[in-house]
Amino acid sequence: MKLPPSKIANLLNQKGYYKAYHMNKDNWITIILDDTLKDQEILNLIKQSHAFTVKKK
């Protein structure tokens, strides 16, 4: 997911989050979908990622 670098820095200190080696490491993060993270937390991150990437009119 694409998020602001300041948010990514905080998430990388928590279990279930990793640097996205396949993308720009400053703006992208990988999350593990193994029930480490709650569904609601993942859904919130998806919304934030969408808002961060959507083109503004």
N, CA, C and O atoms as CSV, one atom per row, in Angstrom:
chain,resi,resn,atom,element,x,y,z
A,1,MET,N,N,0.818,-1.157,0.000
A,1,MET,CA,C,0.000,0.000,0.000
A,1,MET,C,C,0.875,1.239,0.000
A,1,MET,O,O,1.969,1.250,0.565
A,2,LYS,N,N,0.376,2.270,-0.640
A,2,LYS,CA,C,1.111,3.528,-0.674
A,2,LYS,C,C,0.609,4.427,0.445
A,2,LYS,O,O,-0.586,4.702,0.555
A,3,LEU,N,N,1.538,4.876,1.267
A,3,LEU,CA,C,1.216,5.730,2.404
A,3,LEU,C,C,2.297,6.786,2.552
A,3,LEU,O,O,3.379,6.645,1.981
A,4,PRO,N,N,2.023,7.846,3.311
A,4,PRO,CA,C,3.072,8.840,3.558
A,4,PRO,C,C,4.261,8.201,4.280
A,4,PRO,O,O,4.069,7.355,5.153
A,5,PRO,N,N,5.477,8.595,3.927
A,5,PRO,CA,C,6.671,8.006,4.560
A,5,PRO,C,C,6.660,8.084,6.082
A,5,PRO,O,O,7.164,7.179,6.747
A,6,SER,N,N,6.099,9.139,6.639
A,6,SER,CA,C,6.055,9.257,8.101
A,6,SER,C,C,5.186,8.172,8.724
A,6,SER,O,O,5.500,7.677,9.807
A,7,LYS,N,N,4.116,7.802,8.067
A,7,LYS,CA,C,3.240,6.734,8.566
A,7,LYS,C,C,3.926,5.374,8.414
A,7,LYS,O,O,3.813,4.517,9.290
A,8,ILE,N,N,4.631,5.184,7.310
A,8,ILE,CA,C,5.320,3.917,7.072
A,8,ILE,C,C,6.382,3.676,8.140
A,8,ILE,O,O,6.526,2.555,8.628
A,9,ALA,N,N,7.115,4.706,8.503
A,9,ALA,CA,C,8.162,4.566,9.517
A,9,ALA,C,C,7.586,4.021,10.819
A,9,ALA,O,O,8.211,3.182,11.468
A,10,ASN,N,N,6.412,4.483,11.204
A,10,ASN,CA,C,5.780,3.997,12.435
A,10,ASN,C,C,5.295,2.556,12.290
A,10,ASN,O,O,5.420,1.764,13.224
A,11,LEU,N,N,4.747,2.214,11.133
A,11,LEU,CA,C,4.204,0.865,10.935
A,11,LEU,C,C,5.308,-0.196,10.894
A,11,LEU,O,O,5.101,-1.326,11.335
A,12,LEU,N,N,6.466,0.166,10.370
A,12,LEU,CA,C,7.546,-0.822,10.259
A,12,LEU,C,C,8.048,-1.310,11.611
A,12,LEU,O,O,8.750,-2.319,11.682
A,13,ASN,N,N,7.703,-0.616,12.668
A,13,ASN,CA,C,8.073,-1.051,14.013
A,13,ASN,C,C,7.071,-2.033,14.599
A,13,ASN,O,O,7.238,-2.493,15.728
A,14,GLN,N,N,6.030,-2.356,13.836
A,14,GLN,CA,C,4.981,-3.256,14.319
A,14,GLN,C,C,5.016,-4.568,13.537
A,14,GLN,O,O,5.486,-4.625,12.401
A,15,LYS,N,N,4.514,-5.596,14.164
A,15,LYS,CA,C,4.459,-6.917,13.542
A,15,LYS,C,C,3.450,-6.907,12.391
A,15,LYS,O,O,2.369,-6.332,12.514
A,16,GLY,N,N,3.805,-7.537,11.285
A,16,GLY,CA,C,2.899,-7.670,10.148
A,16,GLY,C,C,3.159,-6.686,9.023
A,16,GLY,O,O,2.515,-6.763,7.976
A,17,TYR,N,N,4.090,-5.763,9.219
A,17,TYR,CA,C,4.408,-4.748,8.214
A,17,TYR,C,C,5.855,-4.897,7.771
A,17,TYR,O,O,6.746,-5.131,8.587
A,18,TYR,N,N,6.076,-4.759,6.466
A,18,TYR,CA,C,7.415,-4.879,5.907
A,18,TYR,C,C,7.618,-3.842,4.812
A,18,TYR,O,O,6.657,-3.346,4.224
A,19,LYS,N,N,8.876,-3.523,4.547
A,19,LYS,CA,C,9.178,-2.647,3.426
A,19,LYS,C,C,8.728,-3.327,2.142
A,19,LYS,O,O,8.805,-4.549,2.011
A,20,ALA,N,N,8.266,-2.535,1.214
A,20,ALA,CA,C,7.842,-3.068,-0.084
A,20,ALA,C,C,9.043,-3.038,-1.028
A,20,ALA,O,O,9.277,-2.040,-1.709
A,21,TYR,N,N,9.788,-4.111,-1.066
A,21,TYR,CA,C,11.019,-4.161,-1.848
A,21,TYR,C,C,10.758,-4.097,-3.347
A,21,TYR,O,O,11.655,-3.746,-4.113
A,22,HIS,N,N,9.563,-4.427,-3.770
A,22,HIS,CA,C,9.235,-4.427,-5.188
A,22,HIS,C,C,8.797,-3.046,-5.681
A,22,HIS,O,O,8.588,-2.856,-6.880
A,23,MET,N,N,8.658,-2.085,-4.770
A,23,MET,CA,C,8.203,-0.735,-5.122
A,23,MET,C,C,9.156,0.286,-4.495
A,23,MET,O,O,10.157,-0.082,-3.881
A,24,ASN,N,N,8.839,1.547,-4.654
A,24,ASN,CA,C,9.589,2.626,-4.000
A,24,ASN,C,C,9.480,2.438,-2.500
A,24,ASN,O,O,8.379,2.498,-1.953
A,25,LYS,N,N,10.578,2.214,-1.832
A,25,LYS,CA,C,10.567,1.869,-0.406
A,25,LYS,C,C,10.156,3.019,0.493
A,25,LYS,O,O,9.811,2.800,1.654
A,26,ASP,N,N,10.185,4.245,-0.025
A,26,ASP,CA,C,9.816,5.390,0.806
A,26,ASP,C,C,8.313,5.583,0.916
A,26,ASP,O,O,7.827,6.109,1.917
A,27,ASN,N,N,7.572,5.164,-0.102
A,27,ASN,CA,C,6.129,5.425,-0.132
A,27,ASN,C,C,5.255,4.178,-0.073
A,27,ASN,O,O,4.034,4.288,0.040
A,28,TRP,N,N,5.846,3.021,-0.146
A,28,TRP,CA,C,5.050,1.790,-0.201
A,28,TRP,C,C,5.422,0.848,0.934
A,28,TRP,O,O,6.558,0.830,1.409
A,29,ILE,N,N,4.428,0.063,1.356
A,29,ILE,CA,C,4.623,-0.896,2.437
A,29,ILE,C,C,3.893,-2.195,2.085
A,29,ILE,O,O,2.884,-2.178,1.381
A,30,THR,N,N,4.402,-3.291,2.568
A,30,THR,CA,C,3.767,-4.594,2.400
A,30,THR,C,C,3.157,-5.002,3.730
A,30,THR,O,O,3.764,-4.828,4.787
A,31,ILE,N,N,1.947,-5.548,3.664
A,31,ILE,CA,C,1.331,-6.094,4.874
A,31,ILE,C,C,1.127,-7.587,4.674
A,31,ILE,O,O,0.881,-8.051,3.560
A,32,ILE,N,N,1.229,-8.318,5.747
A,32,ILE,CA,C,1.064,-9.766,5.707
A,32,ILE,C,C,-0.393,-10.098,6.044
A,32,ILE,O,O,-0.931,-9.642,7.053
A,33,LEU,N,N,-1.013,-10.896,5.184
A,33,LEU,CA,C,-2.418,-11.259,5.366
A,33,LEU,C,C,-2.525,-12.645,6.009
A,33,LEU,O,O,-3.029,-13.592,5.404
A,34,ASP,N,N,-2.043,-12.736,7.240
A,34,ASP,CA,C,-2.059,-14.018,7.954
A,34,ASP,C,C,-2.776,-13.912,9.299
A,34,ASP,O,O,-2.486,-14.676,10.220
A,35,ASP,N,N,-3.697,-12.980,9.413
A,35,ASP,CA,C,-4.454,-12.714,10.644
A,35,ASP,C,C,-3.612,-12.055,11.735
A,35,ASP,O,O,-4.052,-11.976,12.882
A,36,THR,N,N,-2.407,-11.581,11.400
A,36,THR,CA,C,-1.624,-10.802,12.357
A,36,THR,C,C,-2.309,-9.469,12.602
A,36,THR,O,O,-2.364,-8.984,13.732
A,37,LEU,N,N,-2.832,-8.879,11.530
A,37,LEU,CA,C,-3.521,-7.597,11.609
A,37,LEU,C,C,-5.029,-7.827,11.554
A,37,LEU,O,O,-5.509,-8.746,10.891
A,38,LYS,N,N,-5.749,-6.987,12.251
A,38,LYS,CA,C,-7.208,-7.085,12.240
A,38,LYS,C,C,-7.738,-6.596,10.899
A,38,LYS,O,O,-7.166,-5.701,10.277
A,39,ASP,N,N,-8.840,-7.201,10.467
A,39,ASP,CA,C,-9.437,-6.831,9.188
A,39,ASP,C,C,-9.725,-5.340,9.109
A,39,ASP,O,O,-9.473,-4.720,8.076
A,40,GLN,N,N,-10.243,-4.759,10.169
A,40,GLN,CA,C,-10.589,-3.343,10.161
A,40,GLN,C,C,-9.348,-2.466,9.972
A,40,GLN,O,O,-9.405,-1.434,9.303
A,41,GLU,N,N,-8.242,-2.882,10.559
A,41,GLU,CA,C,-6.997,-2.132,10.395
A,41,GLU,C,C,-6.541,-2.156,8.939
A,41,GLU,O,O,-6.105,-1.139,8.400
A,42,ILE,N,N,-6.646,-3.327,8.306
A,42,ILE,CA,C,-6.276,-3.455,6.896
A,42,ILE,C,C,-7.195,-2.607,6.026
A,42,ILE,O,O,-6.729,-1.923,5.115
A,43,LEU,N,N,-8.488,-2.645,6.300
A,43,LEU,CA,C,-9.435,-1.840,5.531
A,43,LEU,C,C,-9.164,-0.347,5.675
A,43,LEU,O,O,-9.284,0.401,4.705
A,44,ASN,N,N,-8.807,0.086,6.859
A,44,ASN,CA,C,-8.467,1.495,7.070
A,44,ASN,C,C,-7.220,1.884,6.271
A,44,ASN,O,O,-7.160,2.969,5.691
A,45,LEU,N,N,-6.240,1.003,6.246
A,45,LEU,CA,C,-5.027,1.280,5.473
A,45,LEU,C,C,-5.317,1.321,3.976
A,45,LEU,O,O,-4.723,2.119,3.251
A,46,ILE,N,N,-6.219,0.474,3.512
A,46,ILE,CA,C,-6.608,0.492,2.099
A,46,ILE,C,C,-7.247,1.833,1.750
A,46,ILE,O,O,-6.945,2.410,0.706
A,47,LYS,N,N,-8.118,2.326,2.607
A,47,LYS,CA,C,-8.755,3.629,2.378
A,47,LYS,C,C,-7.718,4.745,2.350
A,47,LYS,O,O,-7.773,5.631,1.497
A,48,GLN,N,N,-6.777,4.699,3.280
A,48,GLN,CA,C,-5.725,5.718,3.326
A,48,GLN,C,C,-4.845,5.645,2.076
A,48,GLN,O,O,-4.474,6.674,1.511
A,49,SER,N,N,-4.519,4.439,1.655
A,49,SER,CA,C,-3.696,4.255,0.467
A,49,SER,C,C,-4.419,4.788,-0.765
A,49,SER,O,O,-3.817,5.460,-1.603
A,50,HIS,N,N,-5.681,4.493,-0.869
A,50,HIS,CA,C,-6.462,4.988,-2.007
A,50,HIS,C,C,-6.484,6.513,-2.014
A,50,HIS,O,O,-6.285,7.132,-3.059
A,51,ALA,N,N,-6.720,7.110,-0.879
A,51,ALA,CA,C,-6.753,8.575,-0.775
A,51,ALA,C,C,-5.391,9.182,-1.121
A,51,ALA,O,O,-5.319,10.273,-1.686
A,52,PHE,N,N,-4.334,8.485,-0.786
A,52,PHE,CA,C,-2.974,8.973,-1.036
A,52,PHE,C,C,-2.606,8.864,-2.513
A,52,PHE,O,O,-1.777,9.635,-2.997
A,53,THR,N,N,-3.208,7.920,-3.235
A,53,THR,CA,C,-2.841,7.677,-4.632
A,53,THR,C,C,-3.826,8.251,-5.647
A,53,THR,O,O,-3.464,8.436,-6.809
A,54,VAL,N,N,-5.045,8.534,-5.242
A,54,VAL,CA,C,-6.058,9.012,-6.186
A,54,VAL,C,C,-5.673,10.396,-6.711
A,54,VAL,O,O,-5.205,11.253,-5.961
A,55,LYS,N,N,-5.880,10.592,-8.001
A,55,LYS,CA,C,-5.565,11.885,-8.600
A,55,LYS,C,C,-6.657,12.886,-8.219
A,55,LYS,O,O,-7.851,12.602,-8.314
A,56,LYS,N,N,-6.217,14.037,-7.796
A,56,LYS,CA,C,-7.168,15.082,-7.415
A,56,LYS,C,C,-7.565,15.874,-8.650
A,56,LYS,O,O,-6.742,16.159,-9.520
A,57,LYS,N,N,-8.834,16.220,-8.706
A,57,LYS,CA,C,-9.357,16.974,-9.865
A,57,LYS,C,C,-9.165,18.448,-9.669
A,57,LYS,O,O,-9.541,19.240,-10.534
